Amino acid sequence: MKQFLYRLRQMIVVAMRSRNGQDALAWLSYVLALVAFLLYTLLRNYLFYILFLVFAIYALFRSFSKNIPKRYQENQKFLQLTAKPRKRLKLLRLQWKDRKTHRYFICGVCGQMIRVPKGKGSIEVRCPKCGATAQKRT
């Protein structure tokens, strides 16, 4: 059985050689396909089934594509378009993790994330990247 699984793994590795593989846009497509499928199972609306098929086929297309430069370019465009929401989500995760000890701010000039200790009152926060200052309450 171990030999069979090892050979199966090797066949998959050979098949995926020179393929695009998983990137952020493919993962998003898989997640959207899963959500559409769940909505289809709950509501039995065929529009969600069609959306499930479209997202799943697109994700598989991206994963198995051999045109790596084109898929890379598309993924970079997607990452640029979603940079602000992803940065905001990262900030929210950090704020929740350190909610008892620190506060996080985003510099209004350059967008750098700044972490300051909690409980210091109203302080002047200086951005380490651009040097801009702002009055913040911790």
Backbone as CSV, one residue per row, in Angstrom:
resi,resn,N_x,N_y,N_z,CA_x,CA_y,CA_z,C_x,C_y,C_z
1,MET,0.829,-1.199,0.000,0.000,0.000,0.000,0.868,1.255,0.000
2,LYS,1.956,1.234,0.796,2.851,2.393,0.833,3.452,2.662,-0.536
3,GLN,3.818,1.564,-1.226,4.416,1.719,-2.546,3.420,2.339,-3.525
4,PHE,2.174,1.921,-3.443,1.147,2.459,-4.317,0.964,3.958,-4.085
5,LEU,0.883,4.358,-2.825,0.718,5.775,-2.505,1.936,6.583,-2.939
6,TYR,3.118,6.003,-2.774,4.332,6.699,-3.208,4.320,6.889,-4.720
7,ARG,3.951,5.843,-5.467,3.901,5.950,-6.928,2.823,6.944,-7.370
8,LEU,1.696,6.932,-6.679,0.634,7.886,-6.987,1.121,9.319,-6.762
9,ARG,1.820,9.533,-5.673,2.371,10.863,-5.376,3.360,11.289,-6.451
10,GLN,4.216,10.374,-6.887,5.195,10.686,-7.925,4.511,11.012,-9.252
11,MET,3.445,10.313,-9.566,2.717,10.589,-10.799,2.082,11.981,-10.753
12,ILE,1.576,12.368,-9.598,0.989,13.703,-9.452,2.067,14.772,-9.576
13,VAL,3.223,14.521,-8.977,4.332,15.478,-9.071,4.756,15.659,-10.523
14,VAL,4.865,14.574,-11.268,5.251,14.650,-12.677,4.171,15.362,-13.486
15,ALA,2.904,15.081,-13.190,1.813,15.717,-13.924,1.757,17.223,-13.661
16,MET,2.114,17.642,-12.456,2.045,19.069,-12.109,3.311,19.832,-12.473
17,ARG,4.325,19.139,-12.953,5.547,19.818,-13.352,5.241,20.771,-14.503
18,SER,5.766,21.939,-14.444,5.575,23.026,-15.417,4.109,23.463,-15.520
19,ARG,3.386,23.356,-14.426,2.015,23.861,-14.349,1.996,25.058,-13.402
20,ASN,0.945,25.832,-13.463,0.847,27.022,-12.629,0.689,26.680,-11.151
21,GLY,-0.136,25.703,-10.829,-0.366,25.347,-9.431,-1.338,26.302,-8.763
22,GLN,-1.327,26.292,-7.439,-2.265,27.108,-6.670,-1.699,28.513,-6.469
23,ASP,-2.505,29.509,-6.719,-2.160,30.885,-6.388,-3.369,31.513,-5.698
24,ALA,-3.255,32.769,-5.347,-4.310,33.429,-4.576,-5.634,33.475,-5.333
25,LEU,-5.572,33.712,-6.623,-6.805,33.789,-7.412,-7.468,32.417,-7.540
26,ALA,-6.675,31.365,-7.655,-7.236,30.011,-7.711,-7.878,29.650,-6.376
27,TRP,-7.233,30.004,-5.266,-7.818,29.723,-3.948,-9.130,30.457,-3.767
28,LEU,-9.176,31.716,-4.198,-10.431,32.460,-4.099,-11.519,31.788,-4.934
29,SER,-11.168,31.313,-6.110,-12.145,30.626,-6.960,-12.649,29.354,-6.298
30,TYR,-11.757,28.601,-5.654,-12.183,27.396,-4.937,-13.135,27.747,-3.790
31,VAL,-12.823,28.796,-3.058,-13.684,29.201,-1.936,-15.044,29.659,-2.449
32,LEU,-15.059,30.443,-3.514,-16.329,30.895,-4.086,-17.139,29.714,-4.625
33,ALA,-16.453,28.725,-5.192,-17.148,27.525,-5.667,-17.778,26.775,-4.496
34,LEU,-17.050,26.678,-3.397,-17.585,25.995,-2.220,-18.806,26.730,-1.660
35,VAL,-18.717,28.055,-1.583,-19.848,28.855,-1.090,-21.056,28.696,-2.015
36,ALA,-20.818,28.735,-3.329,-21.919,28.579,-4.279,-22.548,27.195,-4.149
37,PHE,-21.721,26.172,-3.932,-22.264,24.817,-3.775,-23.094,24.699,-2.500
38,LEU,-22.603,25.296,-1.419,-23.366,25.269,-0.172,-24.701,25.998,-0.321
39,LEU,-24.692,27.128,-1.002,-25.941,27.858,-1.246,-26.884,27.047,-2.127
40,TYR,-26.316,26.332,-3.105,-27.148,25.492,-3.960,-27.806,24.373,-3.151
41,THR,-27.037,23.743,-2.260,-27.608,22.647,-1.476,-28.678,23.147,-0.511
42,LEU,-28.525,24.366,-0.012,-29.521,24.901,0.909,-30.764,25.420,0.197
43,LEU,-30.567,26.125,-0.919,-31.678,26.817,-1.572,-32.222,26.110,-2.816
44,ARG,-31.470,25.165,-3.357,-31.854,24.444,-4.575,-32.157,25.384,-5.737
45,ASN,-31.371,26.451,-5.824,-31.483,27.391,-6.929,-30.366,27.058,-7.925
46,TYR,-30.723,26.793,-9.176,-29.736,26.341,-10.153,-28.750,27.431,-10.551
47,LEU,-29.038,28.669,-10.265,-28.074,29.738,-10.505,-26.818,29.500,-9.674
48,PHE,-26.984,29.063,-8.425,-25.834,28.781,-7.572,-25.066,27.565,-8.078
49,TYR,-25.764,26.606,-8.668,-25.086,25.438,-9.233,-24.237,25.849,-10.433
50,ILE,-24.767,26.734,-11.266,-24.012,27.235,-12.422,-22.797,28.021,-11.943
51,LEU,-22.992,28.862,-10.912,-21.856,29.599,-10.355,-20.808,28.653,-9.786
52,PHE,-21.254,27.598,-9.118,-20.327,26.590,-8.601,-19.501,26.000,-9.735
53,LEU,-20.145,25.616,-10.824,-19.419,25.035,-11.948,-18.425,26.026,-12.560
54,VAL,-18.854,27.263,-12.718,-17.979,28.282,-13.324,-16.742,28.505,-12.461
55,PHE,-16.938,28.691,-11.151,-15.798,28.941,-10.268,-14.888,27.722,-10.166
56,ALA,-15.460,26.526,-10.093,-14.646,25.314,-9.981,-13.839,25.081,-11.254
57,ILE,-14.463,25.254,-12.403,-13.737,25.052,-13.667,-12.651,26.102,-13.830
58,TYR,-12.929,27.344,-13.458,-11.914,28.396,-13.562,-10.727,28.110,-12.637
59,ALA,-11.009,27.643,-11.429,-9.930,27.326,-10.495,-9.078,26.176,-11.025
60,LEU,-9.713,25.157,-11.562,-8.958,24.039,-12.138,-8.157,24.488,-13.359
61,PHE,-8.760,25.339,-14.177,-8.053,25.875,-15.336,-6.789,26.616,-14.904
62,ARG,-6.915,27.457,-13.869,-5.754,28.213,-13.389,-4.688,27.270,-12.833
63,SER,-5.106,26.256,-12.097,-4.165,25.352,-11.449,-3.379,24.511,-12.449
64,PHE,-4.046,24.068,-13.517,-3.397,23.173,-14.472,-2.857,23.884,-15.705
65,SER,-2.949,25.194,-15.751,-2.479,25.950,-16.907,-0.960,25.874,-17.046
66,LYS,-0.507,25.762,-18.292,0.942,25.756,-18.559,1.448,27.144,-18.942
67,ASN,0.539,28.093,-19.131,0.929,29.456,-19.475,1.214,30.221,-18.178
68,ILE,2.348,29.910,-17.575,2.673,30.445,-16.254,2.833,31.968,-16.254
69,PRO,3.518,32.580,-17.243,3.632,34.058,-17.208,2.286,34.776,-17.243
70,LYS,1.362,34.274,-18.027,0.038,34.903,-18.115,-0.719,34.753,-16.792
71,ARG,-0.701,33.553,-16.191,-1.374,33.334,-14.908,-0.714,34.161,-13.807
72,TYR,0.607,34.302,-13.848,1.317,35.121,-12.867,0.875,36.571,-12.979
73,GLN,0.773,37.050,-14.197,0.358,38.439,-14.432,-1.067,38.664,-13.915
74,GLU,-1.969,37.721,-14.176,-3.351,37.838,-13.684,-3.388,37.837,-12.159
75,ASN,-2.583,36.955,-11.549,-2.561,36.873,-10.092,-2.002,38.157,-9.479
76,GLN,-0.981,38.748,-10.087,-0.417,39.991,-9.582,-1.442,41.119,-9.667
77,LYS,-2.202,41.167,-10.739,-3.250,42.176,-10.887,-4.305,42.001,-9.786
78,PHE,-4.685,40.741,-9.529,-5.646,40.444,-8.466,-5.102,40.873,-7.111
79,LEU,-3.838,40.585,-6.849,-3.238,40.961,-5.572,-3.163,42.477,-5.413
80,GLN,-2.908,43.198,-6.507,-2.885,44.655,-6.447,-4.279,45.213,-6.155
81,LEU,-5.299,44.637,-6.775,-6.664,45.120,-6.569,-7.165,44.837,-5.156
82,THR,-6.680,43.771,-4.543,-7.150,43.398,-3.212,-6.157,43.752,-2.111
83,ALA,-5.174,44.578,-2.405,-4.136,44.888,-1.409,-4.713,45.619,-0.200
84,LYS,-5.547,46.608,-0.427,-6.097,47.376,0.699,-6.994,46.537,1.606
85,PRO,-7.952,45.770,1.058,-8.761,44.939,1.961,-7.933,43.881,2.707
86,ARG,-6.933,43.304,2.025,-6.095,42.309,2.700,-5.273,42.945,3.810
87,LYS,-4.801,44.169,3.579,-4.047,44.877,4.615,-4.942,45.205,5.809
88,ARG,-6.176,45.597,5.535,-7.122,45.906,6.604,-7.465,44.646,7.418
89,LEU,-7.648,43.511,6.731,-7.912,42.254,7.435,-6.722,41.846,8.305
90,LYS,-5.514,42.059,7.800,-4.321,41.747,8.582,-4.268,42.615,9.830
91,LEU,-4.599,43.891,9.673,-4.627,44.802,10.807,-5.667,44.353,11.837
92,LEU,-6.843,43.956,11.365,-7.892,43.502,12.290,-7.457,42.242,13.050
93,ARG,-6.787,41.306,12.351,-6.296,40.096,13.019,-5.266,40.440,14.084
94,LEU,-4.343,41.346,13.742,-3.322,41.752,14.716,-3.942,42.483,15.898
95,GLN,-4.902,43.351,15.625,-5.566,44.080,16.707,-6.266,43.114,17.653
96,TRP,-6.885,42.097,17.123,-7.580,41.135,17.974,-6.583,40.330,18.793
97,LYS,-5.482,39.930,18.185,-4.479,39.124,18.867,-3.824,39.894,20.013
98,ASP,-3.511,41.162,19.786,-2.825,41.987,20.786,-3.761,42.993,21.451
99,ARG,-5.045,42.705,21.518,-6.025,43.682,21.988,-5.799,44.133,23.420
100,LYS,-5.141,43.335,24.246,-4.953,43.698,25.648,-3.693,44.521,25.886
101,THR,-2.727,44.438,24.990,-1.442,45.083,25.256,-1.068,46.199,24.288
102,HIS,-1.586,46.179,23.065,-1.150,47.148,22.054,-2.318,47.685,21.240
103,ARG,-2.071,48.837,20.592,-2.981,49.426,19.617,-2.239,49.521,18.299
104,TYR,-2.964,49.382,17.211,-2.375,49.476,15.879,-2.998,50.646,15.145
105,PHE,-2.152,51.366,14.428,-2.601,52.485,13.606,-1.979,52.354,12.230
106,ILE,-2.623,52.963,11.239,-2.069,53.010,9.884,-1.700,54.452,9.597
107,CYS,-0.484,54.653,9.126,-0.002,55.996,8.796,-0.851,56.555,7.658
108,GLY,-1.300,57.788,7.825,-2.130,58.423,6.815,-1.371,58.824,5.566
109,VAL,-0.043,58.899,5.657,0.763,59.336,4.523,1.204,58.153,3.666
110,CYS,1.849,57.163,4.306,2.440,56.069,3.529,1.725,54.733,3.691
111,GLY,0.821,54.601,4.653,0.086,53.359,4.838,0.790,52.333,5.704
112,GLN,1.901,52.708,6.324,2.650,51.800,7.196,1.847,51.503,8.467
113,MET,1.895,50.245,8.916,1.219,49.847,10.137,2.124,50.173,11.332
114,ILE,1.562,50.828,12.341,2.334,51.250,13.513,1.709,50.622,14.753
115,ARG,2.534,49.990,15.578,2.062,49.356,16.809,2.583,50.155,18.002
116,VAL,1.680,50.536,18.888,2.068,51.287,20.086,1.470,50.606,21.316
117,PRO,2.147,50.712,22.467,1.605,50.082,23.680,0.339,50.784,24.146
118,LYS,-0.534,50.009,24.752,-1.805,50.533,25.249,-1.612,51.201,26.604
119,GLY,-2.508,52.129,26.926,-2.531,52.727,28.251,-1.563,53.871,28.463
120,LYS,-1.073,54.490,27.402,-0.134,55.610,27.528,-0.823,56.955,27.391
121,GLY,-2.132,56.950,27.238,-2.859,58.210,27.093,-2.763,58.741,25.676
122,SER,-2.827,60.054,25.544,-2.731,60.696,24.239,-1.249,60.940,23.931
123,ILE,-0.753,60.306,22.877,0.669,60.424,22.528,0.811,60.824,21.067
124,GLU,1.998,61.297,20.739,2.315,61.622,19.360,3.012,60.413,18.752
125,VAL,2.415,59.852,17.716,2.949,58.657,17.064,3.699,59.093,15.824
126,ARG,4.956,58.619,15.715,5.787,58.939,14.555,5.953,57.697,13.698
127,CYS,5.692,57.819,12.399,5.815,56.701,11.470,7.295,56.396,11.242
128,PRO,7.722,55.161,11.425,9.129,54.833,11.217,9.537,54.841,9.749
129,LYS,8.574,54.748,8.850,8.890,54.685,7.429,9.043,56.070,6.795
130,CYS,8.066,56.948,7.027,8.089,58.255,6.374,8.348,59.419,7.327
131,GLY,8.260,59.172,8.632,8.526,60.225,9.610,7.351,61.121,9.931
132,ALA,6.183,60.863,9.364,5.002,61.676,9.648,4.560,61.439,11.084
133,THR,4.012,62.477,11.704,3.549,62.365,13.077,2.040,62.617,13.147
134,ALA,1.424,61.995,14.143,-0.011,62.184,14.358,-0.300,62.018,15.841
135,GLN,-1.273,62.754,16.338,-1.694,62.665,17.740,-2.722,61.548,17.841
136,LYS,-2.421,60.540,18.642,-3.309,59.387,18.798,-3.540,59.120,20.276
137,ARG,-4.692,58.545,20.570,-5.032,58.184,21.954,-4.926,56.673,22.093
138,THR,-4.109,56.220,23.044,-3.929,54.787,23.263,-4.685,54.376,24.490
